Amino acid sequence: MLTCDAYHRPRSLADALALWGAAPEGSRLVSGATDLYPAARDGRAGDVHLPALIDLSAVPELGGYEIAKGRVHLGAGTVYQDFLTDPVLRQNLPCMPHVAIWFADDQIREVATLAGNLVNASPVADGTPAAVALNGAIELARLEQGGIRRRTVELESFIQGPGRTVIEPGEIATRVSLDSCCGYGGAFQKVGQRRSLVISVACCAALVRTDAEGRIFEDVRLALGGVGPGPIRLREAERLLRGNRIDTETILRAADGAAEHVASRSRRDYRREVVANFVRAALEEALDARPNRAPSHDQTKETMANA
């Protein structure tokens, strides 16, 4: 059961920051509350009683998005369903629709936010690897000397470990900024007991851009989740692929090297096998998902399937 002494639903960022800065220890911020409510309902966290619950869902400054200078700036209230239904977001963030379709179900996607997923800092959060692959950064705001002070932190530095971030007391996540990747193919691979409504054992996000003929990797972004205390950007695999021909040998070499990053203590051999297969499958899927893709990859895909 979830109970609280005070429930607040501020209507501006300034009011939200003032409430949060003055909130008693143990209070919580929520937007979709898709982690807090189930934990309390199912008893996973026992009966949850909060001194104050501050609901950010009515703060207009946390909504909407803008695209500027090659970056997509998402308000912290952006929900996962937006990545499926908004054509501009689908075009600019081509791996995010693949994440969203794996993420829970229709009802939860309507209220669950990417920012909340990042702030929770779960090692198996679906959205985190994709955001890291998109060179994500998170904006944090707090009240200071009567005004709002903002700072931006790269996601790879923001997440410090399971459930740990660099958020300071009084700060609220206000925006998530990601690279615009128009023209890339995107993919997301996840393993669990079911396709959705499941916590993943491991997951992989991929973005691929090729030359016009579809024969050379011009750019590759790869990131893993669920194999260590935080998201892992596969920069070595990216360097191995970038600028090289799209062929089976190169892809398999990058996939096998990625498995070396598995740091989980449990089921390590299984996770290593999963990661190698995921990276390979994610690259293949991202190649197939490229806008106006060249047909030359079909032969490579058939060769990989028979390898």
FIKOLBA-228828 format. One record per residue (C-alpha): y, z, x; residue number from 0. Coordinates in nm, 3 decimals. Example, Ala and Ser with C-alpha at 12.3 -4.5 7.8 and 13.67 -1.06 7.14 Angstrom:
# residues 2
ATOM         y         z         x   palo
ATOM    -0.450     0.780     1.230      0
ATOM    -0.106     0.714     1.367      1
# end
This chain:
# residues 307
ATOM         y         z         x   palo
ATOM     0.000     0.000     0.000      0
ATOM     0.352    -0.084     0.120      1
ATOM     0.636     0.152     0.030      2
ATOM     0.987     0.204     0.163      3
ATOM     1.273     0.449     0.120      4
ATOM     1.532     0.169     0.100      5
ATOM     1.514    -0.204     0.032      6
ATOM     1.805    -0.428     0.136      7
ATOM     1.862    -0.797     0.070      8
ATOM     2.181    -0.889     0.258      9
ATOM     2.374    -1.205     0.170     10
ATOM     2.531    -1.276     0.508     11
ATOM     2.426    -1.259     0.871     12
ATOM     2.699    -1.004     0.947     13
ATOM     2.570    -0.774     0.672     14
ATOM     2.211    -0.820     0.790     15
ATOM     2.305    -0.731     1.146     16
ATOM     2.501    -0.426     1.032     17
ATOM     2.207    -0.303     0.824     18
ATOM     1.962    -0.367     1.103     19
ATOM     2.178    -0.199     1.365     20
ATOM     2.201     0.114     1.150     21
ATOM     1.840     0.112     1.025     22
ATOM     1.628     0.419     1.104     23
ATOM     1.352     0.385     1.360     24
ATOM     1.041     0.229     1.209     25
ATOM     1.229    -0.001     0.972     26
ATOM     1.125    -0.366     0.942     27
ATOM     1.288    -0.704     0.904     28
ATOM     1.109    -0.956     0.682     29
ATOM     1.164    -1.305     0.549     30
ATOM     0.835    -1.431     0.408     31
ATOM     0.656    -1.101     0.491     32
ATOM     0.330    -1.295     0.509     33
ATOM     0.196    -1.065     0.784     34
ATOM     0.332    -0.731     0.664     35
ATOM     0.222    -0.749     0.300     36
ATOM    -0.140    -0.848     0.363     37
ATOM    -0.178    -0.579     0.632     38
ATOM    -0.057    -0.315     0.388     39
ATOM    -0.255    -0.453     0.093     40
ATOM    -0.582    -0.480     0.281     41
ATOM    -0.543    -0.149     0.459     42
ATOM    -0.562    -0.305     0.805     43
ATOM    -0.257    -0.102     0.904     44
ATOM    -0.331     0.184     0.667     45
ATOM    -0.073     0.274     0.404     46
ATOM     0.255     0.133     0.533     47
ATOM     0.568     0.333     0.457     48
ATOM     0.900     0.216     0.599     49
ATOM     1.233     0.397     0.616     50
ATOM     1.403     0.066     0.534     51
ATOM     1.289    -0.287     0.457     52
ATOM     1.552    -0.554     0.522     53
ATOM     1.479    -0.887     0.353     54
ATOM     1.651    -1.180     0.526     55
ATOM     1.547    -1.448     0.277     56
ATOM     1.893    -1.463     0.110     57
ATOM     2.098    -1.500     0.432     58
ATOM     2.245    -1.853     0.417     59
ATOM     2.315    -1.872     0.791     60
ATOM     1.939    -1.864     0.853     61
ATOM     1.868    -2.176     0.648     62
ATOM     1.887    -2.548     0.714     63
ATOM     1.871    -2.741     1.039     64
ATOM     2.073    -2.980     1.253     65
ATOM     1.990    -3.237     1.519     66
ATOM     2.221    -3.272     1.818     67
ATOM     2.187    -3.395     2.177     68
ATOM     1.814    -3.447     2.155     69
ATOM     1.739    -3.105     2.008     70
ATOM     1.637    -2.992     1.659     71
ATOM     1.802    -2.660     1.571     72
ATOM     1.609    -2.489     1.292     73
ATOM     1.747    -2.196     1.097     74
ATOM     1.519    -1.895     1.130     75
ATOM     1.439    -1.926     0.759     76
ATOM     1.270    -2.266     0.803     77
ATOM     0.925    -2.242     0.645     78
ATOM     0.606    -2.421     0.743     79
ATOM     0.603    -2.633     0.427     80
ATOM     0.925    -2.800     0.546     81
ATOM     0.732    -2.961     0.834     82
ATOM     0.509    -3.133     0.579     83
ATOM     0.768    -3.239     0.321     84
ATOM     1.088    -3.313     0.516     85
ATOM     1.071    -3.668     0.660     86
ATOM     1.336    -3.598     0.924     87
ATOM     1.145    -3.299     1.060     88
ATOM     0.819    -3.494     1.048     89
ATOM     0.973    -3.771     1.257     90
ATOM     1.146    -3.549     1.511     91
ATOM     0.874    -3.284     1.546     92
ATOM     0.555    -3.492     1.518     93
ATOM     0.311    -3.213     1.609     94
ATOM     0.448    -2.966     1.355     95
ATOM     0.301    -3.133     1.042     96
ATOM    -0.041    -3.105     1.206     97
ATOM     0.021    -2.735     1.266     98
ATOM     0.144    -2.683     0.912     99
ATOM    -0.159    -2.841     0.746    100
ATOM    -0.378    -2.593     0.935    101
ATOM    -0.150    -2.302     0.852    102
ATOM    -0.284    -2.085     0.569    103
ATOM    -0.241    -2.245     0.224    104
ATOM     0.031    -2.405     0.010    105
ATOM     0.166    -2.077    -0.127    106
ATOM     0.192    -1.906     0.211    107
ATOM     0.347    -2.214     0.376    108
ATOM     0.629    -2.198     0.120    109
ATOM     0.748    -1.860     0.253    110
ATOM     0.604    -1.820     0.606    111
ATOM     0.861    -1.902     0.874    112
ATOM     0.816    -2.043     1.223    113
ATOM     1.062    -1.785     1.357    114
ATOM     0.858    -1.501     1.209    115
ATOM     0.545    -1.646     1.366    116
ATOM     0.717    -1.649     1.706    117
ATOM     0.867    -1.301     1.676    118
ATOM     0.529    -1.150     1.585    119
ATOM     0.404    -1.281     1.923    120
ATOM     0.040    -1.302     1.824    121
ATOM    -0.170    -1.468     2.099    122
ATOM    -0.337    -1.681     1.830    123
ATOM    -0.027    -1.777     1.629    124
ATOM    -0.057    -2.142     1.524    125
ATOM     0.308    -2.231     1.566    126
ATOM     0.362    -2.091     1.913    127
ATOM     0.182    -2.354     2.127    128
ATOM     0.352    -2.638     1.941    129
ATOM     0.694    -2.477     1.984    130
ATOM     0.626    -2.423     2.355    131
ATOM     0.517    -2.787     2.394    132
ATOM     0.848    -2.884     2.232    133
ATOM     1.038    -2.684     2.500    134
ATOM     1.131    -2.430     2.236    135
ATOM     1.400    -2.165     2.263    136
ATOM     1.496    -1.889     2.023    137
ATOM     1.847    -1.768     1.946    138
ATOM     1.902    -1.395     1.904    139
ATOM     2.211    -1.236     1.751    140
ATOM     2.350    -0.882     1.736    141
ATOM     2.676    -0.712     1.645    142
ATOM     2.893    -0.622     1.941    143
ATOM     3.254    -0.501     1.936    144
ATOM     3.307    -0.619     1.581    145
ATOM     3.172    -0.969     1.639    146
ATOM     2.839    -1.147     1.656    147
ATOM     2.700    -1.195     2.006    148
ATOM     2.434    -1.461     2.050    149
ATOM     2.195    -1.539     2.333    150
ATOM     1.923    -1.800     2.372    151
ATOM     1.586    -1.738     2.537    152
ATOM     1.320    -1.995     2.623    153
ATOM     1.000    -1.926     2.434    154
ATOM     0.788    -1.907     2.747    155
ATOM     1.007    -1.615     2.858    156
ATOM     1.061    -1.473     2.510    157
ATOM     0.695    -1.383     2.450    158
ATOM     0.585    -1.113     2.692    159
ATOM     0.232    -1.054     2.564    160
ATOM     0.048    -0.965     2.242    161
ATOM     0.309    -0.834     2.000    162
ATOM     0.573    -0.805     2.273    163
ATOM     0.898    -1.001     2.307    164
ATOM     1.233    -0.959     2.479    165
ATOM     1.414    -0.881     2.153    166
ATOM     1.650    -0.588     2.206    167
ATOM     1.737    -0.320     1.950    168
ATOM     1.973    -0.452     1.684    169
ATOM     1.891    -0.819     1.746    170
ATOM     1.778    -1.068     1.483    171
ATOM     1.626    -1.410     1.551    172
ATOM     1.863    -1.663     1.396    173
ATOM     1.754    -2.006     1.518    174
ATOM     1.468    -2.191     1.686    175
ATOM     1.561    -2.496     1.895    176
ATOM     1.305    -2.764     1.982    177
ATOM     1.311    -3.101     2.156    178
ATOM     1.339    -3.402     1.929    179
ATOM     1.032    -3.614     2.001    180
ATOM     1.083    -3.928     1.793    181
ATOM     0.839    -4.196     1.900    182
ATOM     0.576    -3.948     2.017    183
ATOM     0.235    -3.901     1.864    184
ATOM     0.158    -3.541     1.776    185
ATOM    -0.162    -3.344     1.731    186
ATOM    -0.291    -2.991     1.682    187
ATOM    -0.646    -2.868     1.730    188
ATOM    -0.772    -2.530     1.612    189
ATOM    -1.110    -2.362     1.591    190
ATOM    -1.198    -2.083     1.349    191
ATOM    -1.436    -2.007     1.066    192
ATOM    -1.254    -2.240     0.825    193
ATOM    -0.986    -2.510     0.840    194
ATOM    -0.711    -2.281     0.711    195
ATOM    -0.662    -1.919     0.604    196
ATOM    -0.819    -1.818     0.934    197
ATOM    -0.707    -1.666     1.261    198
ATOM    -0.787    -1.915     1.532    199
ATOM    -1.016    -1.853     1.826    200
ATOM    -0.812    -2.104     2.025    201
ATOM    -0.564    -2.380     1.950    202
ATOM    -0.398    -2.670     2.131    203
ATOM    -0.082    -2.869     2.060    204
ATOM    -0.020    -3.214     2.209    205
ATOM     0.261    -3.468     2.217    206
ATOM     0.222    -3.812     2.373    207
ATOM     0.460    -4.101     2.439    208
ATOM     0.331    -4.425     2.592    209
ATOM     0.472    -4.754     2.712    210
ATOM     0.514    -5.032     2.456    211
ATOM     0.168    -5.173     2.528    212
ATOM     0.001    -4.834     2.481    213
ATOM    -0.155    -4.843     2.829    214
ATOM     0.047    -4.584     3.026    215
ATOM     0.126    -4.218     2.954    216
ATOM     0.505    -4.207     2.978    217
ATOM     0.528    -3.842     2.873    218
ATOM     0.277    -3.576     2.774    219
ATOM     0.329    -3.222     2.640    220
ATOM     0.033    -2.983     2.610    221
ATOM     0.015    -2.612     2.523    222
ATOM    -0.262    -2.367     2.439    223
ATOM    -0.286    -2.053     2.228    224
ATOM    -0.558    -1.792     2.189    225
ATOM    -0.690    -1.812     2.545    226
ATOM    -0.466    -1.551     2.707    227
ATOM    -0.201    -1.289     2.627    228
ATOM     0.057    -1.555     2.543    229
ATOM     0.102    -1.931     2.501    230
ATOM     0.017    -2.146     2.803    231
ATOM     0.195    -2.471     2.889    232
ATOM    -0.046    -2.705     3.066    233
ATOM     0.201    -2.846     3.316    234
ATOM    -0.061    -2.945     3.573    235
ATOM    -0.248    -3.151     3.314    236
ATOM     0.080    -3.304     3.202    237
ATOM     0.165    -3.410     3.558    238
ATOM    -0.182    -3.554     3.605    239
ATOM    -0.145    -3.773     3.297    240
ATOM     0.222    -3.868     3.313    241
ATOM     0.275    -4.214     3.460    242
ATOM    -0.097    -4.294     3.475    243
ATOM    -0.311    -4.537     3.279    244
ATOM    -0.473    -4.423     2.958    245
ATOM    -0.838    -4.415     3.050    246
ATOM    -1.138    -4.191     2.997    247
ATOM    -1.161    -4.060     3.352    248
ATOM    -0.800    -3.940     3.365    249
ATOM    -0.817    -3.775     3.023    250
ATOM    -1.141    -3.595     3.102    251
ATOM    -1.005    -3.473     3.435    252
ATOM    -0.697    -3.328     3.264    253
ATOM    -0.910    -3.166     2.993    254
ATOM    -1.150    -3.006     3.240    255
ATOM    -0.863    -2.869     3.447    256
ATOM    -0.705    -2.713     3.138    257
ATOM    -1.015    -2.499     3.082    258
ATOM    -0.932    -2.307     3.400    259
ATOM    -0.645    -2.139     3.217    260
ATOM    -0.871    -1.938     2.986    261
ATOM    -0.796    -1.572     3.060    262
ATOM    -0.953    -1.406     2.755    263
ATOM    -1.210    -1.140     2.835    264
ATOM    -1.417    -1.209     2.523    265
ATOM    -1.631    -1.521     2.484    266
ATOM    -1.473    -1.674     2.793    267
ATOM    -1.733    -1.945     2.853    268
ATOM    -1.714    -2.050     2.490    269
ATOM    -1.336    -2.065     2.499    270
ATOM    -1.343    -2.271     2.820    271
ATOM    -1.568    -2.527     2.652    272
ATOM    -1.348    -2.527     2.343    273
ATOM    -1.031    -2.579     2.547    274
ATOM    -1.170    -2.875     2.739    275
ATOM    -1.284    -3.040     2.416    276
ATOM    -0.957    -2.955     2.240    277
ATOM    -0.736    -3.107     2.507    278
ATOM    -0.941    -3.423     2.505    279
ATOM    -0.942    -3.443     2.124    280
ATOM    -0.571    -3.357     2.096    281
ATOM    -0.476    -3.632     2.340    282
ATOM    -0.688    -3.883     2.151    283
ATOM    -0.542    -3.776     1.817    284
ATOM    -0.185    -3.786     1.949    285
ATOM    -0.241    -4.136     2.088    286
ATOM    -0.365    -4.251     1.749    287
ATOM    -0.069    -4.086     1.574    288
ATOM     0.200    -4.271     1.771    289
ATOM     0.446    -4.463     1.550    290
ATOM     0.374    -4.837     1.567    291
ATOM     0.096    -4.769     1.813    292
ATOM    -0.039    -5.059     2.013    293
ATOM    -0.398    -5.156     1.933    294
ATOM    -0.503    -5.138     2.298    295
ATOM    -0.599    -4.771     2.263    296
ATOM    -0.882    -4.850     2.021    297
ATOM    -1.102    -4.961     2.307    298
ATOM    -1.019    -4.649     2.508    299
ATOM    -1.102    -4.429     2.209    300
ATOM    -1.439    -4.600     2.165    301
ATOM    -1.513    -4.559     2.535    302
ATOM    -1.426    -4.187     2.520    303
ATOM    -1.646    -4.136     2.214    304
ATOM    -1.940    -4.284     2.402    305
ATOM    -1.872    -4.097     2.728    306
# end
